[in-house]
Amino acid sequence: MSDSVTLTAVFTPDENGWTMAQLAEWPAVVTCAPTAEEARAMLLDAAREMIASYRDEGREPPIGGGHVEALTISLAA
């Protein structure tokens, strides 16, 4: 793996007004904070911790390799 990788952060407000942050390419990396700025910082920290955990186990983290596509979902009852 290279020294850096660019991933997609998805920020979603929750029902309490906090911001959930998750990596689109690595959905196991997810966090929640009162603001988007705090959620971003926590998401970066969580990603670094996950990478360190994988490397401590002698494995490469499962980042990337997927794809993104739009899905249309009917909201009709």
N, CA, C and O atoms as a Tripos MOL2 file, in Angstrom:
@<TRIPOS>MOLECULE
protein
  308   307    77     0     0
PROTEIN
NO_CHARGES

@<TRIPOS>ATOM
      1 N           0.8500   -1.1740    0.0000 N.3       1 MET1
      2 CA          0.0000    0.0000    0.0000 C.3       1 MET1
      3 C           0.8940    1.2360    0.0000 C.2       1 MET1
      4 O           1.9510    1.2380    0.6310 O.2       1 MET1
      5 N           0.4760    2.2840   -0.7040 N.am      2 SER2
      6 CA          1.2680    3.5040   -0.7640 C.3       2 SER2
      7 C           1.2040    4.2460    0.5710 C.2       2 SER2
      8 O           0.5270    3.8190    1.5060 O.2       2 SER2
      9 N           1.9220    5.3610    0.6350 N.am      3 ASP3
     10 CA          1.9750    6.1450    1.8680 C.3       3 ASP3
     11 C           0.6860    6.9000    2.1510 C.2       3 ASP3
     12 O           0.4540    7.3170    3.2860 O.2       3 ASP3
     13 N          -0.1500    7.0810    1.1470 N.am      4 SER4
     14 CA         -1.4210    7.7680    1.3640 C.3       4 SER4
     15 C          -2.4630    7.2360    0.3880 C.2       4 SER4
     16 O          -2.1400    6.6510   -0.6450 O.2       4 SER4
     17 N          -3.6990    7.4560    0.7430 N.am      5 VAL5
     18 CA         -4.8220    7.0540   -0.0950 C.3       5 VAL5
     19 C          -5.9320    8.0870    0.1100 C.2       5 VAL5
     20 O          -6.1130    8.5900    1.2190 O.2       5 VAL5
     21 N          -6.6580    8.3980   -0.9340 N.am      6 THR6
     22 CA         -7.7770    9.3240   -0.8280 C.3       6 THR6
     23 C          -9.0580    8.5150   -0.7750 C.2       6 THR6
     24 O          -9.3320    7.7120   -1.6670 O.2       6 THR6
     25 N          -9.8420    8.7270    0.2750 N.am      7 LEU7
     26 CA        -11.0940    8.0050    0.4720 C.3       7 LEU7
     27 C         -12.2470    8.9970    0.5280 C.2       7 LEU7
     28 O         -12.0300   10.2040    0.6420 O.2       7 LEU7
     29 N         -13.4550    8.4940    0.4480 N.am      8 THR8
     30 CA        -14.6530    9.3240    0.4470 C.3       8 THR8
     31 C         -15.3170    9.2940    1.8140 C.2       8 THR8
     32 O         -15.7660    8.2450    2.2750 O.2       8 THR8
     33 N         -15.3760   10.4530    2.4560 N.am      9 ALA9
     34 CA        -16.0600   10.5720    3.7450 C.3       9 ALA9
     35 C         -17.5140   10.9590    3.4890 C.2       9 ALA9
     36 O         -17.7920   11.8930    2.7370 O.2       9 ALA9
     37 N         -18.4310   10.2400    4.1140 N.am     10 VAL10
     38 CA        -19.8590   10.5170    3.9870 C.3      10 VAL10
     39 C         -20.3450   11.0410    5.3390 C.2      10 VAL10
     40 O         -20.1980   10.3690    6.3600 O.2      10 VAL10
     41 N         -20.9240   12.2450    5.3390 N.am     11 PHE11
     42 CA        -21.4070   12.8790    6.5650 C.3      11 PHE11
     43 C         -22.9330   12.9240    6.5270 C.2      11 PHE11
     44 O         -23.5270   13.4410    5.5810 O.2      11 PHE11
     45 N         -23.5560   12.3730    7.5680 N.am     12 THR12
     46 CA        -25.0070   12.2980    7.6290 C.3      12 THR12
     47 C         -25.4790   12.7790    8.9960 C.2      12 THR12
     48 O         -24.9880   12.2970   10.0170 O.2      12 THR12
     49 N         -26.4280   13.7250    9.0370 N.am     13 PRO13
     50 CA        -26.9450   14.1360   10.3420 C.3      13 PRO13
     51 C         -27.7950   13.0260   10.9420 C.2      13 PRO13
     52 O         -28.5430   12.3560   10.2310 O.2      13 PRO13
     53 N         -27.6780   12.8290   12.2670 N.am     14 ASP14
     54 CA        -28.5250   11.8290   12.9050 C.3      14 ASP14
     55 C         -29.7400   12.5100   13.5310 C.2      14 ASP14
     56 O         -29.8880   13.7290   13.4520 O.2      14 ASP14
     57 N         -30.5990   11.7150   14.1480 N.am     15 GLU15
     58 CA        -31.8620   12.2340   14.6850 C.3      15 GLU15
     59 C         -31.6720   13.1770   15.8730 C.2      15 GLU15
     60 O         -32.6110   13.8720   16.2600 O.2      15 GLU15
     61 N         -30.4680   13.2110   16.4590 N.am     16 ASN16
     62 CA        -30.1980   14.0910   17.5980 C.3      16 ASN16
     63 C         -29.4240   15.3420   17.1990 C.2      16 ASN16
     64 O         -29.0260   16.1270   18.0600 O.2      16 ASN16
     65 N         -29.2100   15.5320   15.8970 N.am     17 GLY17
     66 CA        -28.4900   16.6990   15.4250 C.3      17 GLY17
     67 C         -26.9850   16.5210   15.3390 C.2      17 GLY17
     68 O         -26.2740   17.4470   14.9470 O.2      17 GLY17
     69 N         -26.4930   15.3510   15.6970 N.am     18 TRP18
     70 CA        -25.0680   15.0660   15.5760 C.3      18 TRP18
     71 C         -24.7610   14.6890   14.1280 C.2      18 TRP18
     72 O         -25.6730   14.5320   13.3160 O.2      18 TRP18
     73 N         -23.4930   14.5470   13.8130 N.am     19 THR19
     74 CA        -23.0740   14.1680   12.4730 C.3      19 THR19
     75 C         -22.3930   12.8110   12.5160 C.2      19 THR19
     76 O         -21.4100   12.6150   13.2300 O.2      19 THR19
     77 N         -22.9360   11.8720   11.7370 N.am     20 MET20
     78 CA        -22.2990   10.5730   11.5760 C.3      20 MET20
     79 C         -21.3410   10.6830   10.3990 C.2      20 MET20
     80 O         -21.6850   11.2530    9.3640 O.2      20 MET20
     81 N         -20.1420   10.1390   10.5570 N.am     21 ALA21
     82 CA        -19.1510   10.1470    9.4830 C.3      21 ALA21
     83 C         -18.7000    8.7140    9.2290 C.2      21 ALA21
     84 O         -18.4390    7.9540   10.1620 O.2      21 ALA21
     85 N         -18.6140    8.3580    7.9510 N.am     22 GLN22
     86 CA        -18.2610    6.9940    7.5750 C.3      22 GLN22
     87 C         -17.4620    7.0450    6.2830 C.2      22 GLN22
     88 O         -17.6910    7.9120    5.4390 O.2      22 GLN22
     89 N         -16.5270    6.1200    6.1300 N.am     23 LEU23
     90 CA        -15.7810    6.0170    4.8770 C.3      23 LEU23
     91 C         -16.5590    5.1520    3.8970 C.2      23 LEU23
     92 O         -16.9020    4.0120    4.2130 O.2      23 LEU23
     93 N         -16.8380    5.6750    2.7260 N.am     24 ALA24
     94 CA        -17.6050    4.9350    1.7210 C.3      24 ALA24
     95 C         -16.8700    3.6690    1.2900 C.2      24 ALA24
     96 O         -17.4930    2.6260    1.0930 O.2      24 ALA24
     97 N         -15.5560    3.7560    1.1430 N.am     25 GLU25
     98 CA        -14.7650    2.6280    0.6730 C.3      25 GLU25
     99 C         -14.4390    1.6270    1.7830 C.2      25 GLU25
    100 O         -14.0060    0.5090    1.5040 O.2      25 GLU25
    101 N         -14.6430    2.0210    3.0260 N.am     26 TRP26
    102 CA        -14.3270    1.1650    4.1750 C.3      26 TRP26
    103 C         -15.3880    1.4220    5.2390 C.2      26 TRP26
    104 O         -15.1090    2.0970    6.2300 O.2      26 TRP26
    105 N         -16.6080    0.8930    5.0530 N.am     27 PRO27
    106 CA        -17.7480    1.2110    5.9190 C.3      27 PRO27
    107 C         -17.5720    0.8460    7.3860 C.2      27 PRO27
    108 O         -18.3100    1.3530    8.2300 O.2      27 PRO27
    109 N         -16.6190   -0.0150    7.7110 N.am     28 ALA28
    110 CA        -16.3910   -0.3570    9.1220 C.3      28 ALA28
    111 C         -15.8150    0.8280    9.8920 C.2      28 ALA28
    112 O         -15.8510    0.8410   11.1220 O.2      28 ALA28
    113 N         -15.2840    1.8210    9.1800 N.am     29 VAL29
    114 CA        -14.7460    3.0140    9.8340 C.3      29 VAL29
    115 C         -15.8710    4.0430    9.8890 C.2      29 VAL29
    116 O         -16.2040    4.6840    8.8930 O.2      29 VAL29
    117 N         -16.4430    4.1800   11.0760 N.am     30 VAL30
    118 CA        -17.6070    5.0590   11.2630 C.3      30 VAL30
    119 C         -17.5290    5.6850   12.6510 C.2      30 VAL30
    120 O         -17.0520    5.0600   13.5980 O.2      30 VAL30
    121 N         -18.0000    6.9200   12.7630 N.am     31 THR31
    122 CA        -18.0050    7.6200   14.0430 C.3      31 THR31
    123 C         -19.1300    8.6440   14.0500 C.2      31 THR31
    124 O         -19.8020    8.8400   13.0380 O.2      31 THR31
    125 N         -19.3360    9.2910   15.1810 N.am     32 CYS32
    126 CA        -20.3880   10.2920   15.3010 C.3      32 CYS32
    127 C         -19.9180   11.3710   16.2780 C.2      32 CYS32
    128 O         -19.2850   11.0700   17.2900 O.2      32 CYS32
    129 N         -20.2330   12.6250   15.9650 N.am     33 ALA33
    130 CA        -19.7970   13.7420   16.8050 C.3      33 ALA33
    131 C         -20.8100   14.8870   16.6900 C.2      33 ALA33
    132 O         -21.6520   14.8890   15.7930 O.2      33 ALA33
    133 N         -20.7210   15.8560   17.6000 N.am     34 PRO34
    134 CA        -21.6710   16.9720   17.5730 C.3      34 PRO34
    135 C         -21.5770   17.8440   16.3140 C.2      34 PRO34
    136 O         -22.5800   18.4220   15.8960 O.2      34 PRO34
    137 N         -20.3860   17.9490   15.7000 N.am     35 THR35
    138 CA        -20.2170   18.7780   14.4990 C.3      35 THR35
    139 C         -19.5130   17.9880   13.4070 C.2      35 THR35
    140 O         -18.8790   16.9670   13.6740 O.2      35 THR35
    141 N         -19.6310   18.4710   12.1700 N.am     36 ALA36
    142 CA        -18.9550   17.8250   11.0460 C.3      36 ALA36
    143 C         -17.4360   17.9010   11.2180 C.2      36 ALA36
    144 O         -16.7260   16.9540   10.8760 O.2      36 ALA36
    145 N         -16.9370   19.0160   11.7430 N.am     37 GLU37
    146 CA        -15.4940   19.1630   11.9390 C.3      37 GLU37
    147 C         -14.9740   18.1240   12.9360 C.2      37 GLU37
    148 O         -13.9390   17.4980   12.7050 O.2      37 GLU37
    149 N         -15.6950   17.9450   14.0410 N.am     38 GLU38
    150 CA        -15.2930   16.9430   15.0330 C.3      38 GLU38
    151 C         -15.4180   15.5330   14.4680 C.2      38 GLU38
    152 O         -14.5670   14.6810   14.7210 O.2      38 GLU38
    153 N         -16.4830   15.2870   13.6990 N.am     39 ALA39
    154 CA        -16.6780   13.9700   13.0890 C.3      39 ALA39
    155 C         -15.5560   13.6680   12.1070 C.2      39 ALA39
    156 O         -15.0850   12.5330   12.0360 O.2      39 ALA39
    157 N         -15.1160   14.6820   11.3400 N.am     40 ARG40
    158 CA        -14.0150   14.4920   10.3910 C.3      40 ARG40
    159 C         -12.7310   14.1080   11.1220 C.2      40 ARG40
    160 O         -12.0420   13.1660   10.7300 O.2      40 ARG40
    161 N         -12.4200   14.8380   12.1800 N.am     41 ALA41
    162 CA        -11.2040   14.5390   12.9510 C.3      41 ALA41
    163 C         -11.2700   13.1430   13.5550 C.2      41 ALA41
    164 O         -10.2830   12.4080   13.5350 O.2      41 ALA41
    165 N         -12.4320   12.7770   14.0910 N.am     42 MET42
    166 CA        -12.5930   11.4500   14.6880 C.3      42 MET42
    167 C         -12.5220   10.3560   13.6300 C.2      42 MET42
    168 O         -11.9940    9.2740   13.8890 O.2      42 MET42
    169 N         -13.0550   10.6340   12.4330 N.am     43 LEU43
    170 CA        -13.0180    9.6530   11.3510 C.3      43 LEU43
    171 C         -11.5780    9.3960   10.9150 C.2      43 LEU43
    172 O         -11.1930    8.2470   10.6980 O.2      43 LEU43
    173 N         -10.7830   10.4530   10.7870 N.am     44 LEU44
    174 CA         -9.3710   10.2830   10.4470 C.3      44 LEU44
    175 C          -8.6560    9.4660   11.5120 C.2      44 LEU44
    176 O          -7.8620    8.5810   11.1920 O.2      44 LEU44
    177 N          -8.9330    9.7600   12.7740 N.am     45 ASP45
    178 CA         -8.3150    9.0090   13.8680 C.3      45 ASP45
    179 C          -8.7370    7.5410   13.8240 C.2      45 ASP45
    180 O          -7.9070    6.6470   13.9870 O.2      45 ASP45
    181 N         -10.0240    7.2980   13.6050 N.am     46 ALA46
    182 CA        -10.5270    5.9210   13.5430 C.3      46 ALA46
    183 C          -9.8790    5.1600   12.3880 C.2      46 ALA46
    184 O          -9.5290    3.9900   12.5380 O.2      46 ALA46
    185 N          -9.7160    5.8150   11.2390 N.am     47 ALA47
    186 CA         -9.0870    5.1610   10.0860 C.3      47 ALA47
    187 C          -7.6310    4.8200   10.3950 C.2      47 ALA47
    188 O          -7.1630    3.7270   10.0760 O.2      47 ALA47
    189 N          -6.9260    5.7530   11.0110 N.am     48 ARG48
    190 CA         -5.5230    5.4850   11.3800 C.3      48 ARG48
    191 C          -5.4240    4.3190   12.3650 C.2      48 ARG48
    192 O          -4.5350    3.4750   12.2470 O.2      48 ARG48
    193 N          -6.3290    4.2750   13.3250 N.am     49 GLU49
    194 CA         -6.3280    3.1810   14.3110 C.3      49 GLU49
    195 C          -6.6310    1.8420   13.6490 C.2      49 GLU49
    196 O          -6.0110    0.8330   13.9810 O.2      49 GLU49
    197 N          -7.5830    1.8250   12.7120 N.am     50 MET50
    198 CA         -7.9130    0.5840   12.0020 C.3      50 MET50
    199 C          -6.7260    0.1070   11.1760 C.2      50 MET50
    200 O          -6.4170   -1.0850   11.1570 O.2      50 MET50
    201 N          -6.0600    1.0390   10.4900 N.am     51 ILE51
    202 CA         -4.8890    0.6770    9.6880 C.3      51 ILE51
    203 C          -3.8040    0.0980   10.5890 C.2      51 ILE51
    204 O          -3.1970   -0.9220   10.2630 O.2      51 ILE51
    205 N          -3.5630    0.7490   11.7140 N.am     52 ALA52
    206 CA         -2.5420    0.2570   12.6630 C.3      52 ALA52
    207 C          -2.9010   -1.1350   13.1740 C.2      52 ALA52
    208 O          -2.0270   -1.9920   13.3080 O.2      52 ALA52
    209 N          -4.1700   -1.3610   13.4580 N.am     53 SER53
    210 CA         -4.6160   -2.6640   13.9480 C.3      53 SER53
    211 C          -4.3630   -3.7590   12.9120 C.2      53 SER53
    212 O          -3.8540   -4.8310   13.2400 O.2      53 SER53
    213 N          -4.7230   -3.4780   11.6630 N.am     54 TYR54
    214 CA         -4.4760   -4.4510   10.6030 C.3      54 TYR54
    215 C          -2.9890   -4.7340   10.4530 C.2      54 TYR54
    216 O          -2.5760   -5.8870   10.3330 O.2      54 TYR54
    217 N          -2.2000   -3.6880   10.4630 N.am     55 ARG55
    218 CA         -0.7540   -3.8680   10.2790 C.3      55 ARG55
    219 C          -0.1290   -4.6000   11.4540 C.2      55 ARG55
    220 O           0.8070   -5.3790   11.2720 O.2      55 ARG55
    221 N          -0.6400   -4.3560   12.6730 N.am     56 ASP56
    222 CA         -0.1490   -5.0990   13.8410 C.3      56 ASP56
    223 C          -0.3930   -6.5890   13.6760 C.2      56 ASP56
    224 O           0.3700   -7.4080   14.1890 O.2      56 ASP56
    225 N          -1.4530   -6.9420   12.9610 N.am     57 GLU57
    226 CA         -1.7800   -8.3440   12.7040 C.3      57 GLU57
    227 C          -1.0790   -8.8820   11.4610 C.2      57 GLU57
    228 O          -1.2730  -10.0380   11.0860 O.2      57 GLU57
    229 N          -0.2630   -8.0390   10.8210 N.am     58 GLY58
    230 CA          0.4630   -8.4680    9.6350 C.3      58 GLY58
    231 C          -0.3770   -8.4980    8.3800 C.2      58 GLY58
    232 O          -0.0270   -9.1730    7.4110 O.2      58 GLY58
    233 N          -1.4830   -7.7740    8.3870 N.am     59 ARG59
    234 CA         -2.3780   -7.7480    7.2220 C.3      59 ARG59
    235 C          -2.4600   -6.3380    6.6550 C.2      59 ARG59
    236 O          -2.2380   -5.3570    7.3650 O.2      59 ARG59
    237 N          -2.7790   -6.2490    5.3720 N.am     60 GLU60
    238 CA         -3.0530   -4.9560    4.7590 C.3      60 GLU60
    239 C          -4.5340   -4.6380    4.9620 C.2      60 GLU60
    240 O          -5.3770   -5.5270    4.8380 O.2      60 GLU60
    241 N          -4.8570   -3.3930    5.2710 N.am     61 PRO61
    242 CA         -6.2660   -3.0390    5.4740 C.3      61 PRO61
    243 C          -7.0690   -3.1730    4.1790 C.2      61 PRO61
    244 O          -6.5560   -2.8750    3.1010 O.2      61 PRO61
    245 N          -8.3210   -3.6180    4.2780 N.am     62 PRO62
    246 CA         -9.1530   -3.8240    3.0890 C.3      62 PRO62
    247 C          -9.7550   -2.5190    2.5800 C.2      62 PRO62
    248 O         -10.9630   -2.3010    2.6720 O.2      62 PRO62
    249 N          -8.9070   -1.6660    2.0470 N.am     63 ILE63
    250 CA         -9.3550   -0.3640    1.5540 C.3      63 ILE63
    251 C          -9.4360   -0.4170    0.0390 C.2      63 ILE63
    252 O          -8.5070   -0.8670   -0.6300 O.2      63 ILE63
    253 N         -10.5560    0.0480   -0.4910 N.am     64 GLY64
    254 CA        -10.7120    0.1230   -1.9420 C.3      64 GLY64
    255 C         -11.1370   -1.2050   -2.5330 C.2      64 GLY64
    256 O         -11.5190   -2.1370   -1.8250 O.2      64 GLY64
    257 N         -11.0590   -1.2610   -3.8460 N.am     65 GLY65
    258 CA        -11.4110   -2.4810   -4.5450 C.3      65 GLY65
    259 C         -12.8920   -2.6170   -4.8330 C.2      65 GLY65
    260 O         -13.2980   -3.5170   -5.5680 O.2      65 GLY65
    261 N         -13.7050   -1.7410   -4.2690 N.am     66 GLY66
    262 CA        -15.1430   -1.7980   -4.5120 C.3      66 GLY66
    263 C         -15.5450   -0.8500   -5.6310 C.2      66 GLY66
    264 O         -14.6990   -0.3160   -6.3500 O.2      66 GLY66
    265 N         -16.8230   -0.6550   -5.7610 N.am     67 HIS67
    266 CA        -17.3140    0.3020   -6.7460 C.3      67 HIS67
    267 C         -18.5300    1.0320   -6.1820 C.2      67 HIS67
    268 O         -19.1360    0.5980   -5.2020 O.2      67 HIS67
    269 N         -18.8660    2.1360   -6.8160 N.am     68 VAL68
    270 CA        -20.0020    2.9520   -6.4110 C.3      68 VAL68
    271 C         -20.9950    2.9770   -7.5560 C.2      68 VAL68
    272 O         -20.6110    3.1180   -8.7170 O.2      68 VAL68
    273 N         -22.2600    2.8410   -7.2310 N.am     69 GLU69
    274 CA        -23.2930    2.9600   -8.2530 C.3      69 GLU69
    275 C         -24.5440    3.5680   -7.6420 C.2      69 GLU69
    276 O         -24.7960    3.4290   -6.4450 O.2      69 GLU69
    277 N         -25.3140    4.2350   -8.4670 N.am     70 ALA70
    278 CA        -26.5730    4.8310   -8.0110 C.3      70 ALA70
    279 C         -27.6610    3.7660   -8.0660 C.2      70 ALA70
    280 O         -27.7340    2.9860   -9.0160 O.2      70 ALA70
    281 N         -28.5000    3.7430   -7.0430 N.am     71 LEU71
    282 CA        -29.6480    2.8470   -6.9980 C.3      71 LEU71
    283 C         -30.9120    3.6830   -6.8750 C.2      71 LEU71
    284 O         -30.9470    4.6420   -6.1030 O.2      71 LEU71
    285 N         -31.9350    3.3380   -7.6150 N.am     72 THR72
    286 CA        -33.2170    4.0100   -7.5090 C.3      72 THR72
    287 C         -34.1470    3.1490   -6.6950 C.2      72 THR72
    288 O         -34.3640    1.9790   -7.0100 O.2      72 THR72
    289 N         -34.7010    3.7350   -5.6360 N.am     73 ILE73
    290 CA        -35.5790    3.0100   -4.7350 C.3      73 ILE73
    291 C         -36.9440    3.6920   -4.7280 C.2      73 ILE73
    292 O         -37.0250    4.9010   -4.5100 O.2      73 ILE73
    293 N         -37.9920    2.9540   -4.9560 N.am     74 SER74
    294 CA        -39.3350    3.5040   -4.9260 C.3      74 SER74
    295 C         -39.7580    3.7870   -3.4950 C.2      74 SER74
    296 O         -39.5960    2.9400   -2.6160 O.2      74 SER74
    297 N         -40.2930    4.9640   -3.2620 N.am     75 LEU75
    298 CA        -40.7890    5.3260   -1.9390 C.3      75 LEU75
    299 C         -42.2890    5.1140   -1.8110 C.2      75 LEU75
    300 O         -42.8750    5.4100   -0.7700 O.2      75 LEU75
    301 N         -42.9110    4.6050   -2.8640 N.am     76 ALA76
    302 CA        -44.3490    4.3450   -2.8390 C.3      76 ALA76
    303 C         -44.6620    3.2100   -1.9010 C.2      76 ALA76
    304 O         -43.8920    2.2580   -1.7760 O.2      76 ALA76
    305 N         -45.7890    3.3140   -1.2460 N.am     77 ALA77
    306 CA        -46.1900    2.2740   -0.2890 C.3      77 ALA77
    307 C         -46.6920    1.0340   -0.9930 C.2      77 ALA77
    308 O         -47.0700    0.0630   -0.3380 O.2      77 ALA77
@<TRIPOS>BOND
     1     1     2 1
     2     2     3 1
     3     3     4 2
     4     3     5 am
     5     5     6 1
     6     6     7 1
     7     7     8 2
     8     7     9 am
     9     9    10 1
    10    10    11 1
    11    11    12 2
    12    11    13 am
    13    13    14 1
    14    14    15 1
    15    15    16 2
    16    15    17 am
    17    17    18 1
    18    18    19 1
    19    19    20 2
    20    19    21 am
    21    21    22 1
    22    22    23 1
    23    23    24 2
    24    23    25 am
    25    25    26 1
    26    26    27 1
    27    27    28 2
    28    27    29 am
    29    29    30 1
    30    30    31 1
    31    31    32 2
    32    31    33 am
    33    33    34 1
    34    34    35 1
    35    35    36 2
    36    35    37 am
    37    37    38 1
    38    38    39 1
    39    39    40 2
    40    39    41 am
    41    41    42 1
    42    42    43 1
    43    43    44 2
    44    43    45 am
    45    45    46 1
    46    46    47 1
    47    47    48 2
    48    47    49 am
    49    49    50 1
    50    50    51 1
    51    51    52 2
    52    51    53 am
    53    53    54 1
    54    54    55 1
    55    55    56 2
    56    55    57 am
    57    57    58 1
    58    58    59 1
    59    59    60 2
    60    59    61 am
    61    61    62 1
    62    62    63 1
    63    63    64 2
    64    63    65 am
    65    65    66 1
    66    66    67 1
    67    67    68 2
    68    67    69 am
    69    69    70 1
    70    70    71 1
    71    71    72 2
    72    71    73 am
    73    73    74 1
    74    74    75 1
    75    75    76 2
    76    75    77 am
    77    77    78 1
    78    78    79 1
    79    79    80 2
    80    79    81 am
    81    81    82 1
    82    82    83 1
    83    83    84 2
    84    83    85 am
    85    85    86 1
    86    86    87 1
    87    87    88 2
    88    87    89 am
    89    89    90 1
    90    90    91 1
    91    91    92 2
    92    91    93 am
    93    93    94 1
    94    94    95 1
    95    95    96 2
    96    95    97 am
    97    97    98 1
    98    98    99 1
    99    99   100 2
   100    99   101 am
   101   101   102 1
   102   102   103 1
   103   103   104 2
   104   103   105 am
   105   105   106 1
   106   106   107 1
   107   107   108 2
   108   107   109 am
   109   109   110 1
   110   110   111 1
   111   111   112 2
   112   111   113 am
   113   113   114 1
   114   114   115 1
   115   115   116 2
   116   115   117 am
   117   117   118 1
   118   118   119 1
   119   119   120 2
   120   119   121 am
   121   121   122 1
   122   122   123 1
   123   123   124 2
   124   123   125 am
   125   125   126 1
   126   126   127 1
   127   127   128 2
   128   127   129 am
   129   129   130 1
   130   130   131 1
   131   131   132 2
   132   131   133 am
   133   133   134 1
   134   134   135 1
   135   135   136 2
   136   135   137 am
   137   137   138 1
   138   138   139 1
   139   139   140 2
   140   139   141 am
   141   141   142 1
   142   142   143 1
   143   143   144 2
   144   143   145 am
   145   145   146 1
   146   146   147 1
   147   147   148 2
   148   147   149 am
   149   149   150 1
   150   150   151 1
   151   151   152 2
   152   151   153 am
   153   153   154 1
   154   154   155 1
   155   155   156 2
   156   155   157 am
   157   157   158 1
   158   158   159 1
   159   159   160 2
   160   159   161 am
   161   161   162 1
   162   162   163 1
   163   163   164 2
   164   163   165 am
   165   165   166 1
   166   166   167 1
   167   167   168 2
   168   167   169 am
   169   169   170 1
   170   170   171 1
   171   171   172 2
   172   171   173 am
   173   173   174 1
   174   174   175 1
   175   175   176 2
   176   175   177 am
   177   177   178 1
   178   178   179 1
   179   179   180 2
   180   179   181 am
   181   181   182 1
   182   182   183 1
   183   183   184 2
   184   183   185 am
   185   185   186 1
   186   186   187 1
   187   187   188 2
   188   187   189 am
   189   189   190 1
   190   190   191 1
   191   191   192 2
   192   191   193 am
   193   193   194 1
   194   194   195 1
   195   195   196 2
   196   195   197 am
   197   197   198 1
   198   198   199 1
   199   199   200 2
   200   199   201 am
   201   201   202 1
   202   202   203 1
   203   203   204 2
   204   203   205 am
   205   205   206 1
   206   206   207 1
   207   207   208 2
   208   207   209 am
   209   209   210 1
   210   210   211 1
   211   211   212 2
   212   211   213 am
   213   213   214 1
   214   214   215 1
   215   215   216 2
   216   215   217 am
   217   217   218 1
   218   218   219 1
   219   219   220 2
   220   219   221 am
   221   221   222 1
   222   222   223 1
   223   223   224 2
   224   223   225 am
   225   225   226 1
   226   226   227 1
   227   227   228 2
   228   227   229 am
   229   229   230 1
   230   230   231 1
   231   231   232 2
   232   231   233 am
   233   233   234 1
   234   234   235 1
   235   235   236 2
   236   235   237 am
   237   237   238 1
   238   238   239 1
   239   239   240 2
   240   239   241 am
   241   241   242 1
   242   242   243 1
   243   243   244 2
   244   243   245 am
   245   245   246 1
   246   246   247 1
   247   247   248 2
   248   247   249 am
   249   249   250 1
   250   250   251 1
   251   251   252 2
   252   251   253 am
   253   253   254 1
   254   254   255 1
   255   255   256 2
   256   255   257 am
   257   257   258 1
   258   258   259 1
   259   259   260 2
   260   259   261 am
   261   261   262 1
   262   262   263 1
   263   263   264 2
   264   263   265 am
   265   265   266 1
   266   266   267 1
   267   267   268 2
   268   267   269 am
   269   269   270 1
   270   270   271 1
   271   271   272 2
   272   271   273 am
   273   273   274 1
   274   274   275 1
   275   275   276 2
   276   275   277 am
   277   277   278 1
   278   278   279 1
   279   279   280 2
   280   279   281 am
   281   281   282 1
   282   282   283 1
   283   283   284 2
   284   283   285 am
   285   285   286 1
   286   286   287 1
   287   287   288 2
   288   287   289 am
   289   289   290 1
   290   290   291 1
   291   291   292 2
   292   291   293 am
   293   293   294 1
   294   294   295 1
   295   295   296 2
   296   295   297 am
   297   297   298 1
   298   298   299 1
   299   299   300 2
   300   299   301 am
   301   301   302 1
   302   302   303 1
   303   303   304 2
   304   303   305 am
   305   305   306 1
   306   306   307 1
   307   307   308 2
@<TRIPOS>SUBSTRUCTURE
     1 MET1         2 RESIDUE 1 A MET
     2 SER2         6 RESIDUE 1 A SER
     3 ASP3        10 RESIDUE 1 A ASP
     4 SER4        14 RESIDUE 1 A SER
     5 VAL5        18 RESIDUE 1 A VAL
     6 THR6        22 RESIDUE 1 A THR
     7 LEU7        26 RESIDUE 1 A LEU
     8 THR8        30 RESIDUE 1 A THR
     9 ALA9        34 RESIDUE 1 A ALA
    10 VAL10       38 RESIDUE 1 A VAL
    11 PHE11       42 RESIDUE 1 A PHE
    12 THR12       46 RESIDUE 1 A THR
    13 PRO13       50 RESIDUE 1 A PRO
    14 ASP14       54 RESIDUE 1 A ASP
    15 GLU15       58 RESIDUE 1 A GLU
    16 ASN16       62 RESIDUE 1 A ASN
    17 GLY17       66 RESIDUE 1 A GLY
    18 TRP18       70 RESIDUE 1 A TRP
    19 THR19       74 RESIDUE 1 A THR
    20 MET20       78 RESIDUE 1 A MET
    21 ALA21       82 RESIDUE 1 A ALA
    22 GLN22       86 RESIDUE 1 A GLN
    23 LEU23       90 RESIDUE 1 A LEU
    24 ALA24       94 RESIDUE 1 A ALA
    25 GLU25       98 RESIDUE 1 A GLU
    26 TRP26      102 RESIDUE 1 A TRP
    27 PRO27      106 RESIDUE 1 A PRO
    28 ALA28      110 RESIDUE 1 A ALA
    29 VAL29      114 RESIDUE 1 A VAL
    30 VAL30      118 RESIDUE 1 A VAL
    31 THR31      122 RESIDUE 1 A THR
    32 CYS32      126 RESIDUE 1 A CYS
    33 ALA33      130 RESIDUE 1 A ALA
    34 PRO34      134 RESIDUE 1 A PRO
    35 THR35      138 RESIDUE 1 A THR
    36 ALA36      142 RESIDUE 1 A ALA
    37 GLU37      146 RESIDUE 1 A GLU
    38 GLU38      150 RESIDUE 1 A GLU
    39 ALA39      154 RESIDUE 1 A ALA
    40 ARG40      158 RESIDUE 1 A ARG
    41 ALA41      162 RESIDUE 1 A ALA
    42 MET42      166 RESIDUE 1 A MET
    43 LEU43      170 RESIDUE 1 A LEU
    44 LEU44      174 RESIDUE 1 A LEU
    45 ASP45      178 RESIDUE 1 A ASP
    46 ALA46      182 RESIDUE 1 A ALA
    47 ALA47      186 RESIDUE 1 A ALA
    48 ARG48      190 RESIDUE 1 A ARG
    49 GLU49      194 RESIDUE 1 A GLU
    50 MET50      198 RESIDUE 1 A MET
    51 ILE51      202 RESIDUE 1 A ILE
    52 ALA52      206 RESIDUE 1 A ALA
    53 SER53      210 RESIDUE 1 A SER
    54 TYR54      214 RESIDUE 1 A TYR
    55 ARG55      218 RESIDUE 1 A ARG
    56 ASP56      222 RESIDUE 1 A ASP
    57 GLU57      226 RESIDUE 1 A GLU
    58 GLY58      230 RESIDUE 1 A GLY
    59 ARG59      234 RESIDUE 1 A ARG
    60 GLU60      238 RESIDUE 1 A GLU
    61 PRO61      242 RESIDUE 1 A PRO
    62 PRO62      246 RESIDUE 1 A PRO
    63 ILE63      250 RESIDUE 1 A ILE
    64 GLY64      254 RESIDUE 1 A GLY
    65 GLY65      258 RESIDUE 1 A GLY
    66 GLY66      262 RESIDUE 1 A GLY
    67 HIS67      266 RESIDUE 1 A HIS
    68 VAL68      270 RESIDUE 1 A VAL
    69 GLU69      274 RESIDUE 1 A GLU
    70 ALA70      278 RESIDUE 1 A ALA
    71 LEU71      282 RESIDUE 1 A LEU
    72 THR72      286 RESIDUE 1 A THR
    73 ILE73      290 RESIDUE 1 A ILE
    74 SER74      294 RESIDUE 1 A SER
    75 LEU75      298 RESIDUE 1 A LEU
    76 ALA76      302 RESIDUE 1 A ALA
    77 ALA77      306 RESIDUE 1 A ALA
